[in-house]
Amino acid sequence: MEENKRESRTIINIGTSLMVVILIGLAFAVIAALAISSSYNNYNLSQKLKNHTDEYYKAANTAQEKIAAADWADQEFTVDINEDQILKVKVEKGEIVQFNVENSSNWEAESSQPLITIGD
């Protein structure tokens, strides 16, 4: 009788520890998937930021060349950064007075979320 009790206890103990190991393995798999997803999203965001920065510096260099070509004369002009933004530049008395980025179109999010209305 005692042997039957010992056998049943070891089976239960092996089953419990196996379940714990499986749950820990699943937790590691979920954490790994979240880490991969997060790093992919961070990479995409970094690429967008790099592209926006490159566009800005191209426009800024174009503006500086235009100012230098006019020998720092009084002038006001815009340079296209991209299809949605412009760089407004104003030079007075040999100094840059205005060097601002302005949006030339309405901003819209890349994805939309459904709105929940409460009480019609």
Backbone as XML, in Angstrom:
<?xml version="1.0"?>
<chain id="A" units="angstrom">
  <residue number="1" name="MET">
    <atom name="N" x="0.803" y="-1.188" z="0.000"/>
    <atom name="CA" x="0.000" y="0.000" z="0.000"/>
    <atom name="C" x="0.853" y="1.262" z="0.000"/>
  </residue>
  <residue number="2" name="GLU">
    <atom name="N" x="1.891" y="1.202" z="0.787"/>
    <atom name="CA" x="2.762" y="2.366" z="0.847"/>
    <atom name="C" x="3.434" y="2.619" z="-0.496"/>
  </residue>
  <residue number="3" name="GLU">
    <atom name="N" x="3.716" y="1.575" z="-1.234"/>
    <atom name="CA" x="4.331" y="1.723" z="-2.544"/>
    <atom name="C" x="3.384" y="2.423" z="-3.508"/>
  </residue>
  <residue number="4" name="ASN">
    <atom name="N" x="2.094" y="2.126" z="-3.427"/>
    <atom name="CA" x="1.109" y="2.781" z="-4.292"/>
    <atom name="C" x="1.038" y="4.273" z="-4.001"/>
  </residue>
  <residue number="5" name="LYS">
    <atom name="N" x="1.103" y="4.654" z="-2.738"/>
    <atom name="CA" x="1.074" y="6.055" z="-2.363"/>
    <atom name="C" x="2.319" y="6.783" z="-2.893"/>
  </residue>
  <residue number="6" name="ARG">
    <atom name="N" x="3.464" y="6.170" z="-2.775"/>
    <atom name="CA" x="4.705" y="6.767" z="-3.249"/>
    <atom name="C" x="4.664" y="6.972" z="-4.765"/>
  </residue>
  <residue number="7" name="GLU">
    <atom name="N" x="4.175" y="5.982" z="-5.496"/>
    <atom name="CA" x="4.098" y="6.084" z="-6.948"/>
    <atom name="C" x="3.150" y="7.203" z="-7.366"/>
  </residue>
  <residue number="8" name="SER">
    <atom name="N" x="2.020" y="7.295" z="-6.703"/>
    <atom name="CA" x="1.053" y="8.327" z="-7.078"/>
    <atom name="C" x="1.589" y="9.721" z="-6.737"/>
  </residue>
  <residue number="9" name="ARG">
    <atom name="N" x="2.323" y="9.863" z="-5.664"/>
    <atom name="CA" x="2.891" y="11.148" z="-5.297"/>
    <atom name="C" x="3.955" y="11.599" z="-6.298"/>
  </residue>
  <residue number="10" name="THR">
    <atom name="N" x="4.790" y="10.707" z="-6.735"/>
    <atom name="CA" x="5.836" y="11.084" z="-7.691"/>
    <atom name="C" x="5.232" y="11.481" z="-9.031"/>
  </residue>
  <residue number="11" name="ILE">
    <atom name="N" x="4.188" y="10.841" z="-9.438"/>
    <atom name="CA" x="3.532" y="11.213" z="-10.692"/>
    <atom name="C" x="2.938" y="12.609" z="-10.572"/>
  </residue>
  <residue number="12" name="ILE">
    <atom name="N" x="2.308" y="12.919" z="-9.472"/>
    <atom name="CA" x="1.731" y="14.247" z="-9.256"/>
    <atom name="C" x="2.845" y="15.290" z="-9.198"/>
  </residue>
  <residue number="13" name="ASN">
    <atom name="N" x="3.922" y="14.999" z="-8.513"/>
    <atom name="CA" x="5.030" y="15.941" z="-8.397"/>
    <atom name="C" x="5.675" y="16.190" z="-9.753"/>
  </residue>
  <residue number="14" name="ILE">
    <atom name="N" x="5.847" y="15.175" z="-10.568"/>
    <atom name="CA" x="6.424" y="15.350" z="-11.904"/>
    <atom name="C" x="5.467" y="16.167" z="-12.764"/>
  </residue>
  <residue number="15" name="GLY">
    <atom name="N" x="4.196" y="15.925" z="-12.667"/>
    <atom name="CA" x="3.207" y="16.676" z="-13.440"/>
    <atom name="C" x="3.175" y="18.148" z="-13.064"/>
  </residue>
  <residue number="16" name="THR">
    <atom name="N" x="3.262" y="18.441" z="-11.784"/>
    <atom name="CA" x="3.241" y="19.831" z="-11.331"/>
    <atom name="C" x="4.476" y="20.574" z="-11.802"/>
  </residue>
  <residue number="17" name="SER">
    <atom name="N" x="5.627" y="19.956" z="-11.631"/>
    <atom name="CA" x="6.858" y="20.638" z="-12.058"/>
    <atom name="C" x="6.894" y="20.799" z="-13.579"/>
  </residue>
  <residue number="18" name="LEU">
    <atom name="N" x="6.368" y="19.826" z="-14.309"/>
    <atom name="CA" x="6.308" y="19.947" z="-15.767"/>
    <atom name="C" x="5.411" y="21.110" z="-16.178"/>
  </residue>
  <residue number="19" name="MET">
    <atom name="N" x="4.287" y="21.284" z="-15.502"/>
    <atom name="CA" x="3.382" y="22.407" z="-15.801"/>
    <atom name="C" x="4.067" y="23.741" z="-15.529"/>
  </residue>
  <residue number="20" name="VAL">
    <atom name="N" x="4.817" y="23.823" z="-14.445"/>
    <atom name="CA" x="5.540" y="25.054" z="-14.122"/>
    <atom name="C" x="6.580" y="25.353" z="-15.200"/>
  </residue>
  <residue number="21" name="VAL">
    <atom name="N" x="7.297" y="24.339" z="-15.629"/>
    <atom name="CA" x="8.305" y="24.523" z="-16.686"/>
    <atom name="C" x="7.636" y="24.972" z="-17.984"/>
  </residue>
  <residue number="22" name="ILE">
    <atom name="N" x="6.508" y="24.393" z="-18.325"/>
    <atom name="CA" x="5.788" y="24.789" z="-19.541"/>
    <atom name="C" x="5.311" y="26.229" z="-19.444"/>
  </residue>
  <residue number="23" name="LEU">
    <atom name="N" x="4.772" y="26.625" z="-18.305"/>
    <atom name="CA" x="4.310" y="28.009" z="-18.127"/>
    <atom name="C" x="5.476" y="29.002" z="-18.204"/>
  </residue>
  <residue number="24" name="ILE">
    <atom name="N" x="6.602" y="28.649" z="-17.623"/>
    <atom name="CA" x="7.777" y="29.523" z="-17.709"/>
    <atom name="C" x="8.247" y="29.631" z="-19.156"/>
  </residue>
  <residue number="25" name="GLY">
    <atom name="N" x="8.240" y="28.519" z="-19.862"/>
    <atom name="CA" x="8.619" y="28.537" z="-21.289"/>
    <atom name="C" x="7.692" y="29.419" z="-22.108"/>
  </residue>
  <residue number="26" name="LEU">
    <atom name="N" x="6.395" y="29.325" z="-21.860"/>
    <atom name="CA" x="5.424" y="30.172" z="-22.560"/>
    <atom name="C" x="5.633" y="31.645" z="-22.217"/>
  </residue>
  <residue number="27" name="ALA">
    <atom name="N" x="5.937" y="31.929" z="-20.971"/>
    <atom name="CA" x="6.185" y="33.319" z="-20.565"/>
    <atom name="C" x="7.409" y="33.869" z="-21.299"/>
  </residue>
  <residue number="28" name="PHE">
    <atom name="N" x="8.461" y="33.076" z="-21.398"/>
    <atom name="CA" x="9.653" y="33.517" z="-22.143"/>
    <atom name="C" x="9.337" y="33.735" z="-23.625"/>
  </residue>
  <residue number="29" name="ALA">
    <atom name="N" x="8.513" y="32.871" z="-24.205"/>
    <atom name="CA" x="8.148" y="33.019" z="-25.612"/>
    <atom name="C" x="7.357" y="34.310" z="-25.843"/>
  </residue>
  <residue number="30" name="VAL">
    <atom name="N" x="6.446" y="34.625" z="-24.936"/>
    <atom name="CA" x="5.654" y="35.856" z="-25.052"/>
    <atom name="C" x="6.555" y="37.075" z="-24.906"/>
  </residue>
  <residue number="31" name="ILE">
    <atom name="N" x="7.463" y="37.045" z="-23.938"/>
    <atom name="CA" x="8.389" y="38.171" z="-23.754"/>
    <atom name="C" x="9.272" y="38.342" z="-24.980"/>
  </residue>
  <residue number="32" name="ALA">
    <atom name="N" x="9.742" y="37.262" z="-25.564"/>
    <atom name="CA" x="10.567" y="37.338" z="-26.771"/>
    <atom name="C" x="9.782" y="37.935" z="-27.934"/>
  </residue>
  <residue number="33" name="ALA">
    <atom name="N" x="8.529" y="37.520" z="-28.097"/>
    <atom name="CA" x="7.697" y="38.062" z="-29.180"/>
    <atom name="C" x="7.453" y="39.551" z="-28.983"/>
  </residue>
  <residue number="34" name="LEU">
    <atom name="N" x="7.211" y="39.978" z="-27.760"/>
    <atom name="CA" x="7.008" y="41.404" z="-27.482"/>
    <atom name="C" x="8.283" y="42.206" z="-27.735"/>
  </residue>
  <residue number="35" name="ALA">
    <atom name="N" x="9.426" y="41.637" z="-27.386"/>
    <atom name="CA" x="10.700" y="42.325" z="-27.623"/>
    <atom name="C" x="10.965" y="42.493" z="-29.118"/>
  </residue>
  <residue number="36" name="ILE">
    <atom name="N" x="10.676" y="41.468" z="-29.896"/>
    <atom name="CA" x="10.874" y="41.549" z="-31.344"/>
    <atom name="C" x="9.934" y="42.584" z="-31.945"/>
  </residue>
  <residue number="37" name="SER">
    <atom name="N" x="8.683" y="42.577" z="-31.529"/>
    <atom name="CA" x="7.714" y="43.546" z="-32.042"/>
    <atom name="C" x="8.117" y="44.970" z="-31.678"/>
  </residue>
  <residue number="38" name="SER">
    <atom name="N" x="8.554" y="45.178" z="-30.459"/>
    <atom name="CA" x="8.967" y="46.504" z="-30.009"/>
    <atom name="C" x="10.186" y="46.995" z="-30.779"/>
  </residue>
  <residue number="39" name="SER">
    <atom name="N" x="11.156" y="46.122" z="-30.991"/>
    <atom name="CA" x="12.356" y="46.535" z="-31.718"/>
    <atom name="C" x="12.036" y="46.833" z="-33.178"/>
  </residue>
  <residue number="40" name="TYR">
    <atom name="N" x="11.129" y="46.096" z="-33.786"/>
    <atom name="CA" x="10.726" y="46.373" z="-35.167"/>
    <atom name="C" x="10.045" y="47.734" z="-35.270"/>
  </residue>
  <residue number="41" name="ASN">
    <atom name="N" x="9.152" y="48.030" z="-34.324"/>
    <atom name="CA" x="8.483" y="49.335" z="-34.327"/>
    <atom name="C" x="9.464" y="50.473" z="-34.074"/>
  </residue>
  <residue number="42" name="ASN">
    <atom name="N" x="10.427" y="50.270" z="-33.182"/>
    <atom name="CA" x="11.449" y="51.284" z="-32.937"/>
    <atom name="C" x="12.301" y="51.522" z="-34.178"/>
  </residue>
  <residue number="43" name="TYR">
    <atom name="N" x="12.617" y="50.452" z="-34.904"/>
    <atom name="CA" x="13.388" y="50.588" z="-36.139"/>
    <atom name="C" x="12.622" y="51.420" z="-37.173"/>
  </residue>
  <residue number="44" name="ASN">
    <atom name="N" x="11.328" y="51.126" z="-37.343"/>
    <atom name="CA" x="10.514" y="51.898" z="-38.292"/>
    <atom name="C" x="10.438" y="53.363" z="-37.901"/>
  </residue>
  <residue number="45" name="LEU">
    <atom name="N" x="10.270" y="53.638" z="-36.618"/>
    <atom name="CA" x="10.220" y="55.013" z="-36.142"/>
    <atom name="C" x="11.553" y="55.723" z="-36.377"/>
  </residue>
  <residue number="46" name="SER">
    <atom name="N" x="12.647" y="55.038" z="-36.149"/>
    <atom name="CA" x="13.968" y="55.622" z="-36.386"/>
    <atom name="C" x="14.175" y="55.936" z="-37.870"/>
  </residue>
  <residue number="47" name="GLN">
    <atom name="N" x="13.715" y="55.062" z="-38.738"/>
    <atom name="CA" x="13.829" y="55.315" z="-40.186"/>
    <atom name="C" x="13.034" y="56.548" z="-40.590"/>
  </residue>
  <residue number="48" name="LYS">
    <atom name="N" x="11.814" y="56.685" z="-40.059"/>
    <atom name="CA" x="10.998" y="57.866" z="-40.370"/>
    <atom name="C" x="11.679" y="59.134" z="-39.873"/>
  </residue>
  <residue number="49" name="LEU">
    <atom name="N" x="12.218" y="59.084" z="-38.666"/>
    <atom name="CA" x="12.912" y="60.247" z="-38.112"/>
    <atom name="C" x="14.138" y="60.597" z="-38.939"/>
  </residue>
  <residue number="50" name="LYS">
    <atom name="N" x="14.882" y="59.600" z="-39.384"/>
    <atom name="CA" x="16.048" y="59.823" z="-40.234"/>
    <atom name="C" x="15.636" y="60.486" z="-41.541"/>
  </residue>
  <residue number="51" name="ASN">
    <atom name="N" x="14.569" y="60.004" z="-42.152"/>
    <atom name="CA" x="14.101" y="60.585" z="-43.410"/>
    <atom name="C" x="13.659" y="62.036" z="-43.226"/>
  </residue>
  <residue number="52" name="HIS">
    <atom name="N" x="12.926" y="62.321" z="-42.143"/>
    <atom name="CA" x="12.486" y="63.695" z="-41.887"/>
    <atom name="C" x="13.671" y="64.614" z="-41.637"/>
  </residue>
  <residue number="53" name="THR">
    <atom name="N" x="14.662" y="64.119" z="-40.911"/>
    <atom name="CA" x="15.855" y="64.916" z="-40.630"/>
    <atom name="C" x="16.633" y="65.196" z="-41.907"/>
  </residue>
  <residue number="54" name="ASP">
    <atom name="N" x="16.790" y="64.185" z="-42.756"/>
    <atom name="CA" x="17.482" y="64.383" z="-44.034"/>
    <atom name="C" x="16.778" y="65.423" z="-44.900"/>
  </residue>
  <residue number="55" name="GLU">
    <atom name="N" x="15.439" y="65.342" z="-44.948"/>
    <atom name="CA" x="14.673" y="66.312" z="-45.738"/>
    <atom name="C" x="14.858" y="67.728" z="-45.207"/>
  </residue>
  <residue number="56" name="TYR">
    <atom name="N" x="14.848" y="67.873" z="-43.889"/>
    <atom name="CA" x="15.009" y="69.199" z="-43.288"/>
    <atom name="C" x="16.384" y="69.777" z="-43.630"/>
  </residue>
  <residue number="57" name="TYR">
    <atom name="N" x="17.434" y="68.978" z="-43.464"/>
    <atom name="CA" x="18.776" y="69.493" z="-43.722"/>
    <atom name="C" x="19.007" y="69.800" z="-45.203"/>
  </residue>
  <residue number="58" name="LYS">
    <atom name="N" x="18.380" y="69.056" z="-46.096"/>
    <atom name="CA" x="18.462" y="69.394" z="-47.522"/>
    <atom name="C" x="17.841" y="70.758" z="-47.780"/>
  </residue>
  <residue number="59" name="ALA">
    <atom name="N" x="16.671" y="71.002" z="-47.190"/>
    <atom name="CA" x="15.995" y="72.286" z="-47.360"/>
    <atom name="C" x="16.800" y="73.409" z="-46.713"/>
  </residue>
  <residue number="60" name="ALA">
    <atom name="N" x="17.371" y="73.155" z="-45.539"/>
    <atom name="CA" x="18.174" y="74.173" z="-44.860"/>
    <atom name="C" x="19.413" y="74.515" z="-45.673"/>
  </residue>
  <residue number="61" name="ASN">
    <atom name="N" x="20.055" y="73.520" z="-46.261"/>
    <atom name="CA" x="21.227" y="73.783" z="-47.110"/>
    <atom name="C" x="20.846" y="74.578" z="-48.349"/>
  </residue>
  <residue number="62" name="THR">
    <atom name="N" x="19.699" y="74.257" z="-48.932"/>
    <atom name="CA" x="19.226" y="75.010" z="-50.098"/>
    <atom name="C" x="18.979" y="76.468" z="-49.717"/>
  </residue>
  <residue number="63" name="ALA">
    <atom name="N" x="18.378" y="76.684" z="-48.554"/>
    <atom name="CA" x="18.114" y="78.047" z="-48.089"/>
    <atom name="C" x="19.423" y="78.799" z="-47.853"/>
  </residue>
  <residue number="64" name="GLN">
    <atom name="N" x="20.389" y="78.149" z="-47.237"/>
    <atom name="CA" x="21.682" y="78.795" z="-46.977"/>
    <atom name="C" x="22.392" y="79.156" z="-48.280"/>
  </residue>
  <residue number="65" name="GLU">
    <atom name="N" x="22.313" y="78.271" z="-49.267"/>
    <atom name="CA" x="22.925" y="78.559" z="-50.571"/>
    <atom name="C" x="22.243" y="79.748" z="-51.243"/>
  </residue>
  <residue number="66" name="LYS">
    <atom name="N" x="20.926" y="79.803" z="-51.108"/>
    <atom name="CA" x="20.178" y="80.917" z="-51.699"/>
    <atom name="C" x="20.542" y="82.243" z="-51.030"/>
  </residue>
  <residue number="67" name="ILE">
    <atom name="N" x="20.694" y="82.217" z="-49.722"/>
    <atom name="CA" x="21.070" y="83.429" z="-48.988"/>
    <atom name="C" x="22.477" y="83.863" z="-49.389"/>
  </residue>
  <residue number="68" name="ALA">
    <atom name="N" x="23.390" y="82.900" z="-49.466"/>
    <atom name="CA" x="24.774" y="83.222" z="-49.830"/>
    <atom name="C" x="24.870" y="83.734" z="-51.263"/>
  </residue>
  <residue number="69" name="ALA">
    <atom name="N" x="24.063" y="83.177" z="-52.170"/>
    <atom name="CA" x="24.087" y="83.614" z="-53.569"/>
    <atom name="C" x="23.589" y="85.050" z="-53.700"/>
  </residue>
  <residue number="70" name="ALA">
    <atom name="N" x="22.674" y="85.459" z="-52.827"/>
    <atom name="CA" x="22.148" y="86.826" z="-52.865"/>
    <atom name="C" x="23.013" y="87.770" z="-52.021"/>
  </residue>
  <residue number="71" name="ASP">
    <atom name="N" x="24.137" y="87.270" z="-51.500"/>
    <atom name="CA" x="25.076" y="88.054" z="-50.701"/>
    <atom name="C" x="24.392" y="88.676" z="-49.482"/>
  </residue>
  <residue number="72" name="TRP">
    <atom name="N" x="23.556" y="87.880" z="-48.812"/>
    <atom name="CA" x="22.877" y="88.250" z="-47.583"/>
    <atom name="C" x="22.003" y="89.504" z="-47.736"/>
  </residue>
  <residue number="73" name="ALA">
    <atom name="N" x="21.450" y="89.692" z="-48.931"/>
    <atom name="CA" x="20.541" y="90.819" z="-49.166"/>
    <atom name="C" x="19.201" y="90.543" z="-48.484"/>
  </residue>
  <residue number="74" name="ASP">
    <atom name="N" x="18.437" y="91.620" z="-48.226"/>
    <atom name="CA" x="17.114" y="91.456" z="-47.621"/>
    <atom name="C" x="16.228" y="90.653" z="-48.567"/>
  </residue>
  <residue number="75" name="GLN">
    <atom name="N" x="15.657" y="89.578" z="-48.035"/>
    <atom name="CA" x="14.797" y="88.717" z="-48.855"/>
    <atom name="C" x="13.934" y="87.855" z="-47.957"/>
  </residue>
  <residue number="76" name="GLU">
    <atom name="N" x="12.872" y="87.352" z="-48.556"/>
    <atom name="CA" x="11.966" y="86.438" z="-47.865"/>
    <atom name="C" x="11.534" y="85.386" z="-48.870"/>
  </residue>
  <residue number="77" name="PHE">
    <atom name="N" x="11.678" y="84.112" z="-48.512"/>
    <atom name="CA" x="11.332" y="83.031" z="-49.445"/>
    <atom name="C" x="11.003" y="81.772" z="-48.660"/>
  </residue>
  <residue number="78" name="THR">
    <atom name="N" x="10.464" y="80.780" z="-49.375"/>
    <atom name="CA" x="10.164" y="79.474" z="-48.775"/>
    <atom name="C" x="10.876" y="78.389" z="-49.573"/>
  </residue>
  <residue number="79" name="VAL">
    <atom name="N" x="11.205" y="77.327" z="-48.878"/>
    <atom name="CA" x="11.827" y="76.156" z="-49.495"/>
    <atom name="C" x="10.979" y="74.955" z="-49.102"/>
  </residue>
  <residue number="80" name="ASP">
    <atom name="N" x="10.643" y="74.122" z="-50.073"/>
    <atom name="CA" x="9.864" y="72.916" z="-49.777"/>
    <atom name="C" x="10.748" y="71.887" z="-49.076"/>
  </residue>
  <residue number="81" name="ILE">
    <atom name="N" x="10.272" y="71.413" z="-47.929"/>
    <atom name="CA" x="10.968" y="70.334" z="-47.224"/>
    <atom name="C" x="10.482" y="68.998" z="-47.763"/>
  </residue>
  <residue number="82" name="ASN">
    <atom name="N" x="9.192" y="68.824" z="-47.758"/>
    <atom name="CA" x="8.535" y="67.655" z="-48.351"/>
    <atom name="C" x="7.154" y="68.102" z="-48.796"/>
  </residue>
  <residue number="83" name="GLU">
    <atom name="N" x="6.295" y="67.176" z="-49.122"/>
    <atom name="CA" x="4.977" y="67.557" z="-49.632"/>
    <atom name="C" x="4.082" y="68.184" z="-48.562"/>
  </residue>
  <residue number="84" name="ASP">
    <atom name="N" x="4.445" y="68.027" z="-47.303"/>
    <atom name="CA" x="3.603" y="68.535" z="-46.218"/>
    <atom name="C" x="4.203" y="69.698" z="-45.445"/>
  </residue>
  <residue number="85" name="GLN">
    <atom name="N" x="5.475" y="70.007" z="-45.652"/>
    <atom name="CA" x="6.128" y="71.048" z="-44.871"/>
    <atom name="C" x="6.944" y="71.973" z="-45.756"/>
  </residue>
  <residue number="86" name="ILE">
    <atom name="N" x="7.037" y="73.236" z="-45.307"/>
    <atom name="CA" x="7.877" y="74.223" z="-45.979"/>
    <atom name="C" x="8.765" y="74.901" z="-44.942"/>
  </residue>
  <residue number="87" name="LEU">
    <atom name="N" x="9.865" y="75.448" z="-45.415"/>
    <atom name="CA" x="10.786" y="76.196" z="-44.565"/>
    <atom name="C" x="10.686" y="77.658" z="-44.963"/>
  </residue>
  <residue number="88" name="LYS">
    <atom name="N" x="10.203" y="78.489" z="-44.033"/>
    <atom name="CA" x="10.076" y="79.924" z="-44.295"/>
    <atom name="C" x="11.342" y="80.616" z="-43.801"/>
  </residue>
  <residue number="89" name="VAL">
    <atom name="N" x="11.954" y="81.401" z="-44.709"/>
    <atom name="CA" x="13.205" y="82.075" z="-44.395"/>
    <atom name="C" x="13.046" y="83.559" z="-44.687"/>
  </residue>
  <residue number="90" name="LYS">
    <atom name="N" x="13.560" y="84.371" z="-43.749"/>
    <atom name="CA" x="13.531" y="85.810" z="-43.935"/>
    <atom name="C" x="14.884" y="86.372" z="-43.496"/>
  </residue>
  <residue number="91" name="VAL">
    <atom name="N" x="15.485" y="87.194" z="-44.378"/>
    <atom name="CA" x="16.772" y="87.809" z="-44.088"/>
    <atom name="C" x="16.584" y="89.317" z="-44.116"/>
  </residue>
  <residue number="92" name="GLU">
    <atom name="N" x="17.032" y="89.973" z="-43.048"/>
    <atom name="CA" x="16.980" y="91.436" z="-42.970"/>
    <atom name="C" x="18.307" y="91.947" z="-42.424"/>
  </residue>
  <residue number="93" name="LYS">
    <atom name="N" x="18.847" y="92.951" z="-43.052"/>
    <atom name="CA" x="20.079" y="93.606" z="-42.609"/>
    <atom name="C" x="21.217" y="92.625" z="-42.387"/>
  </residue>
  <residue number="94" name="GLY">
    <atom name="N" x="21.332" y="91.654" z="-43.270"/>
    <atom name="CA" x="22.430" y="90.700" z="-43.200"/>
    <atom name="C" x="22.294" y="89.645" z="-42.125"/>
  </residue>
  <residue number="95" name="GLU">
    <atom name="N" x="21.114" y="89.503" z="-41.521"/>
    <atom name="CA" x="20.883" y="88.488" z="-40.496"/>
    <atom name="C" x="19.629" y="87.684" z="-40.824"/>
  </residue>
  <residue number="96" name="ILE">
    <atom name="N" x="19.669" y="86.429" z="-40.451"/>
    <atom name="CA" x="18.486" y="85.580" z="-40.619"/>
    <atom name="C" x="17.527" y="85.887" z="-39.475"/>
  </residue>
  <residue number="97" name="VAL">
    <atom name="N" x="16.370" y="86.417" z="-39.837"/>
    <atom name="CA" x="15.370" y="86.801" z="-38.839"/>
    <atom name="C" x="14.368" y="85.674" z="-38.612"/>
  </residue>
  <residue number="98" name="GLN">
    <atom name="N" x="14.059" y="84.940" z="-39.671"/>
    <atom name="CA" x="13.067" y="83.863" z="-39.580"/>
    <atom name="C" x="13.606" y="82.633" z="-40.296"/>
  </residue>
  <residue number="99" name="PHE">
    <atom name="N" x="13.513" y="81.487" z="-39.624"/>
    <atom name="CA" x="13.940" y="80.209" z="-40.192"/>
    <atom name="C" x="13.029" y="79.151" z="-39.577"/>
  </residue>
  <residue number="100" name="ASN">
    <atom name="N" x="11.764" y="79.116" z="-40.026"/>
    <atom name="CA" x="10.729" y="78.291" z="-39.392"/>
    <atom name="C" x="10.198" y="77.212" z="-40.320"/>
  </residue>
  <residue number="101" name="VAL">
    <atom name="N" x="9.879" y="76.078" z="-39.729"/>
    <atom name="CA" x="9.203" y="74.993" z="-40.450"/>
    <atom name="C" x="7.709" y="75.165" z="-40.225"/>
  </residue>
  <residue number="102" name="GLU">
    <atom name="N" x="6.943" y="75.144" z="-41.319"/>
    <atom name="CA" x="5.488" y="75.255" z="-41.224"/>
    <atom name="C" x="4.833" y="74.130" z="-42.010"/>
  </residue>
  <residue number="103" name="ASN">
    <atom name="N" x="3.717" y="73.660" z="-41.480"/>
    <atom name="CA" x="2.947" y="72.627" z="-42.178"/>
    <atom name="C" x="2.131" y="73.274" z="-43.279"/>
  </residue>
  <residue number="104" name="SER">
    <atom name="N" x="2.162" y="72.675" z="-44.456"/>
    <atom name="CA" x="1.409" y="73.214" z="-45.578"/>
    <atom name="C" x="0.162" y="72.393" z="-45.891"/>
  </residue>
  <residue number="105" name="SER">
    <atom name="N" x="-0.107" y="71.377" z="-45.095"/>
    <atom name="CA" x="-1.315" y="70.569" z="-45.293"/>
    <atom name="C" x="-1.859" y="70.162" z="-43.933"/>
  </residue>
  <residue number="106" name="ASN">
    <atom name="N" x="-3.044" y="69.614" z="-43.946"/>
    <atom name="CA" x="-3.659" y="69.142" z="-42.708"/>
    <atom name="C" x="-3.028" y="67.824" z="-42.290"/>
  </residue>
  <residue number="107" name="TRP">
    <atom name="N" x="-2.832" y="67.674" z="-40.992"/>
    <atom name="CA" x="-2.245" y="66.447" z="-40.470"/>
    <atom name="C" x="-3.327" y="65.408" z="-40.273"/>
  </residue>
  <residue number="108" name="GLU">
    <atom name="N" x="-3.026" y="64.184" z="-40.710"/>
    <atom name="CA" x="-3.927" y="63.065" z="-40.468"/>
    <atom name="C" x="-3.098" y="61.886" z="-39.987"/>
  </residue>
  <residue number="109" name="ALA">
    <atom name="N" x="-3.628" y="61.167" z="-39.030"/>
    <atom name="CA" x="-2.922" y="60.018" z="-38.475"/>
    <atom name="C" x="-2.814" y="58.909" z="-39.509"/>
  </residue>
  <residue number="110" name="GLU">
    <atom name="N" x="-1.763" y="58.090" z="-39.378"/>
    <atom name="CA" x="-1.574" y="56.977" z="-40.302"/>
    <atom name="C" x="-2.587" y="55.864" z="-40.070"/>
  </residue>
  <residue number="111" name="SER">
    <atom name="N" x="-3.097" y="55.768" z="-38.883"/>
    <atom name="CA" x="-4.121" y="54.769" z="-38.600"/>
    <atom name="C" x="-5.215" y="55.422" z="-37.775"/>
  </residue>
  <residue number="112" name="SER">
    <atom name="N" x="-6.374" y="54.870" z="-37.860"/>
    <atom name="CA" x="-7.484" y="55.446" z="-37.111"/>
    <atom name="C" x="-8.001" y="54.431" z="-36.107"/>
  </residue>
  <residue number="113" name="GLN">
    <atom name="N" x="-8.523" y="54.967" z="-35.021"/>
    <atom name="CA" x="-9.113" y="54.121" z="-33.983"/>
    <atom name="C" x="-10.604" y="54.423" z="-33.925"/>
  </residue>
  <residue number="114" name="PRO">
    <atom name="N" x="-11.430" y="53.407" z="-33.718"/>
    <atom name="CA" x="-12.864" y="53.664" z="-33.625"/>
    <atom name="C" x="-13.196" y="54.477" z="-32.374"/>
  </residue>
  <residue number="115" name="LEU">
    <atom name="N" x="-14.085" y="55.409" z="-32.544"/>
    <atom name="CA" x="-14.515" y="56.234" z="-31.419"/>
    <atom name="C" x="-15.748" y="55.614" z="-30.788"/>
  </residue>
  <residue number="116" name="ILE">
    <atom name="N" x="-15.774" y="55.617" z="-29.477"/>
    <atom name="CA" x="-16.926" y="55.094" z="-28.741"/>
    <atom name="C" x="-17.715" y="56.282" z="-28.235"/>
  </residue>
  <residue number="117" name="THR">
    <atom name="N" x="-18.961" y="56.350" z="-28.624"/>
    <atom name="CA" x="-19.820" y="57.437" z="-28.138"/>
    <atom name="C" x="-20.694" y="56.890" z="-27.018"/>
  </residue>
  <residue number="118" name="ILE">
    <atom name="N" x="-20.761" y="57.664" z="-25.978"/>
    <atom name="CA" x="-21.550" y="57.254" z="-24.809"/>
    <atom name="C" x="-22.820" y="58.076" z="-24.775"/>
  </residue>
  <residue number="119" name="GLY">
    <atom name="N" x="-23.933" y="57.395" z="-24.739"/>
    <atom name="CA" x="-25.234" y="58.061" z="-24.637"/>
    <atom name="C" x="-25.577" y="58.898" z="-25.846"/>
  </residue>
  <residue number="120" name="ASP">
    <atom name="N" x="-26.391" y="58.372" z="-26.703"/>
    <atom name="CA" x="-26.801" y="59.128" z="-27.891"/>
    <atom name="C" x="-27.917" y="60.070" z="-27.589"/>
  </residue>
</chain>
